[in-house]
Amino acid sequence: FLLIINFYSLMKHILPILLLTISYVSFSQVTESSKAGLGNMLPVRGFCIAAPQSKDADRFAKFIEEELAPRSVNVLILRVDYNYQYETHPELRDSVALSKNEVKKLVAVCKKHNIQIIPQVNLLGHQSWAGKTGNLLKVYPQFDETPSVKMPEKYVWPNADGLYCKSYCPLHPDIHNIVFDVVDEICDIFEIEAFHAGMDEVFYIGEAQCPRCSGRDKAELFAGEVRTIRDHLALKGRKLWIWGDRLLDGKTTGLGEWEASYNSTFRAVDMIPKDVIICDWHYERPDQTPVYFAMKGLSVITCPWRNAGNAVLQAQDMIRFRNSSTPEMKDRFMGIVQTIWSGAGQFLDNFYGSKPESSENLQVSCFKALFTEIQKMSETE
């Protein structure tokens, strides 16, 4: 009788612990299984935004913790450019730039949630914006591909110079000494395996007035710069990511000169290394150009912006492409990245409601709709 009493007493204390343990193990297995299914469905589930200014760094780290991680975001592209206190070239820093400690906070929270950070510094194109010259050409004007084109006091498009954004000359003998110092430093501080070089919307390349580029094939110039950057990153085992618009024929496809090329760089698609990752952005329509890139042997990620309906269709398309492709093609359809084209501070204000987003810029709504759809699709897989 005493043995029965003691056994009952023992089980009364052990049973709740045992049941809790079983419950925890079961939940962990389900969670890991769900993550594995989501990873197979869309290996890349990304978010791209300008790196926060110093004053917003802590708030942005909180956003990663409380909003990106729960939505199973696993890639964060941060457009850093010169918003970091570079030690190799302090002359290129923005006036208010992220410190090493602030970057390390972002790195730590991403590591905690297995989110891969990919920093971006715009290379080749986007060396100016509207009437403002970017830091690189401001400090090193000798790198300018079109020095005769002066920045206007009031920018308008179209204009007589065809100025959208300035480019640096990819054949200048000193350009890579500077930009690779910047690239190496930003890759080291973010502790990364991949780097995004931008390279979108390059309107100035191989210009007639350039003593080095004049008369050269624009596609070969573009491909040569991609290869040069890619080969430099490969020395330390890092991958190159770029935007894909310059590799699409804007006239034949009807995609136009923004989402595709009018200056013949599109032929570079057959000249660049196959391990370059293509971020294929389309904002007004869910154009199915990922298939084109995959058929060229390139891995591709589709990128929406502010149209929730299009973003949902783009996510569904990528899953359909993966499910209906040959084994050789399937893994080239890597996933989707939500792009944000306001500053991080403005986005956070919009997201948390202190400054509601306007009807012209619905990127918060798009972000929420996209990742809600991804979660729904993962539950039905």
WOHUHU-V245350 format. One record per backbone hydrogen bond with DSSP energy under -1.0 kcal/mol. CO is the residue of the C=O (numbers start at 0). NH is the residue of the N-H. E is the energy in kcal/mol with one decimal. If there is no record, write none. Layout:
co->{CO:CO}
nh->{NH:NH}
e->{E:E}
This chain:
co->{0:1:2:3:4:5:6:7:9:10:13:14:15:16:17:18:19:20:21:22:23:24:25:26:27:28:29:30:31:32:33:34:35:36:37:43:44:44:45:46:47:48:52:53:55:56:57:58:59:60:61:62:62:63:67:68:73:74:75:76:77:77:78:79:81:81:83:88:89:97:98:99:100:101:102:103:104:105:106:107:108:109:110:115:117:118:119:119:122:123:126:128:131:133:134:135:139:140:142:145:158:165:166:168:171:173:174:175:177:178:179:180:181:182:183:184:185:186:192:194:195:196:197:200:206:209:212:216:217:218:219:220:221:222:223:224:225:226:227:228:229:232:232:233:238:239:240:241:243:244:247:248:249:260:264:265:266:267:267:272:276:277:278:279:284:287:288:289:290:292:293:298:299:300:301:302:303:306:307:308:309:310:311:312:313:314:315:316:317:318:319:325:328:329:331:331:333:334:335:337:342:343:344:345:346:347:348:357:361:362:363:364:365:366:367:368:369:370:371:372:373:374}
nh->{4:5:6:7:8:9:10:11:13:14:17:18:19:20:21:22:23:24:25:26:27:28:29:30:31:32:33:34:35:36:37:38:39:40:41:335:73:74:337:76:339:78:55:56:59:60:61:62:63:64:65:66:67:68:72:71:115:46:117:48:79:119:50:82:83:93:85:91:92:84:102:103:104:105:106:107:108:109:110:111:112:114:113:75:77:195:79:80:124:167:133:131:128:137:138:139:142:143:168:148:161:126:144:171:174:177:178:179:181:182:183:184:185:186:187:188:189:191:238:240:120:122:242:202:209:213:215:220:221:222:223:224:225:226:227:228:229:230:231:232:233:235:237:236:194:276:196:278:246:247:260:252:255:249:267:268:269:270:271:275:241:300:243:302:286:290:292:293:294:297:296:277:333:279:336:281:338:310:311:312:313:314:315:316:317:318:319:320:321:322:323:329:331:332:299:333:43:301:45:47:346:347:348:349:350:351:354:360:365:366:367:368:369:370:371:372:373:374:375:376:377:378}
e->{-2.2:-2.6:-2.5:-2.5:-2.4:-2.5:-2.6:-2.1:-2.3:-3.0:-2.7:-3.0:-2.3:-2.4:-2.6:-2.7:-2.6:-2.7:-2.6:-2.4:-2.7:-2.4:-2.2:-2.9:-2.9:-2.4:-2.8:-2.4:-2.5:-2.3:-2.3:-2.5:-1.8:-1.9:-2.9:-2.4:-2.1:-1.1:-2.4:-2.3:-2.0:-2.4:-1.8:-1.2:-2.5:-2.2:-2.0:-1.7:-2.2:-2.1:-2.8:-2.3:-1.7:-2.5:-2.1:-2.1:-2.8:-1.8:-2.8:-2.3:-1.3:-2.8:-2.1:-2.6:-1.0:-2.7:-2.2:-2.1:-1.2:-2.3:-2.1:-2.4:-1.5:-1.4:-2.5:-2.5:-2.1:-1.9:-2.5:-2.3:-1.1:-3.0:-1.4:-3.0:-1.7:-2.6:-1.7:-2.3:-1.7:-2.2:-2.8:-2.6:-2.9:-2.0:-2.3:-2.7:-2.0:-1.5:-2.9:-1.5:-1.6:-2.6:-2.4:-1.3:-1.0:-1.1:-2.4:-1.9:-1.7:-2.7:-2.7:-2.1:-2.5:-2.3:-2.3:-2.5:-1.6:-1.7:-2.4:-2.6:-1.6:-2.5:-2.4:-1.1:-1.5:-2.0:-2.3:-2.2:-2.5:-2.8:-2.5:-1.9:-2.2:-2.7:-2.3:-2.3:-2.8:-3.0:-1.7:-2.4:-2.2:-1.6:-2.2:-1.7:-2.6:-2.7:-2.5:-3.0:-1.9:-1.5:-3.2:-1.9:-1.8:-2.3:-2.3:-1.7:-1.5:-2.2:-1.1:-1.4:-2.3:-2.7:-2.3:-2.1:-1.7:-1.2:-1.9:-2.6:-2.3:-2.3:-1.5:-2.7:-2.3:-3.0:-2.3:-1.6:-2.2:-2.4:-2.4:-1.9:-2.7:-2.2:-2.4:-2.7:-2.1:-1.9:-2.4:-3.1:-2.1:-2.4:-2.1:-2.5:-2.0:-1.6:-3.5:-1.3:-2.7:-2.3:-3.2:-3.2:-2.3:-2.6:-2.2:-2.4:-3.3:-2.5:-1.7:-1.2:-2.2:-2.4:-2.4:-2.5:-2.8:-2.1:-1.7:-2.2:-2.3:-1.8:-2.2:-2.8:-2.0:-1.4}
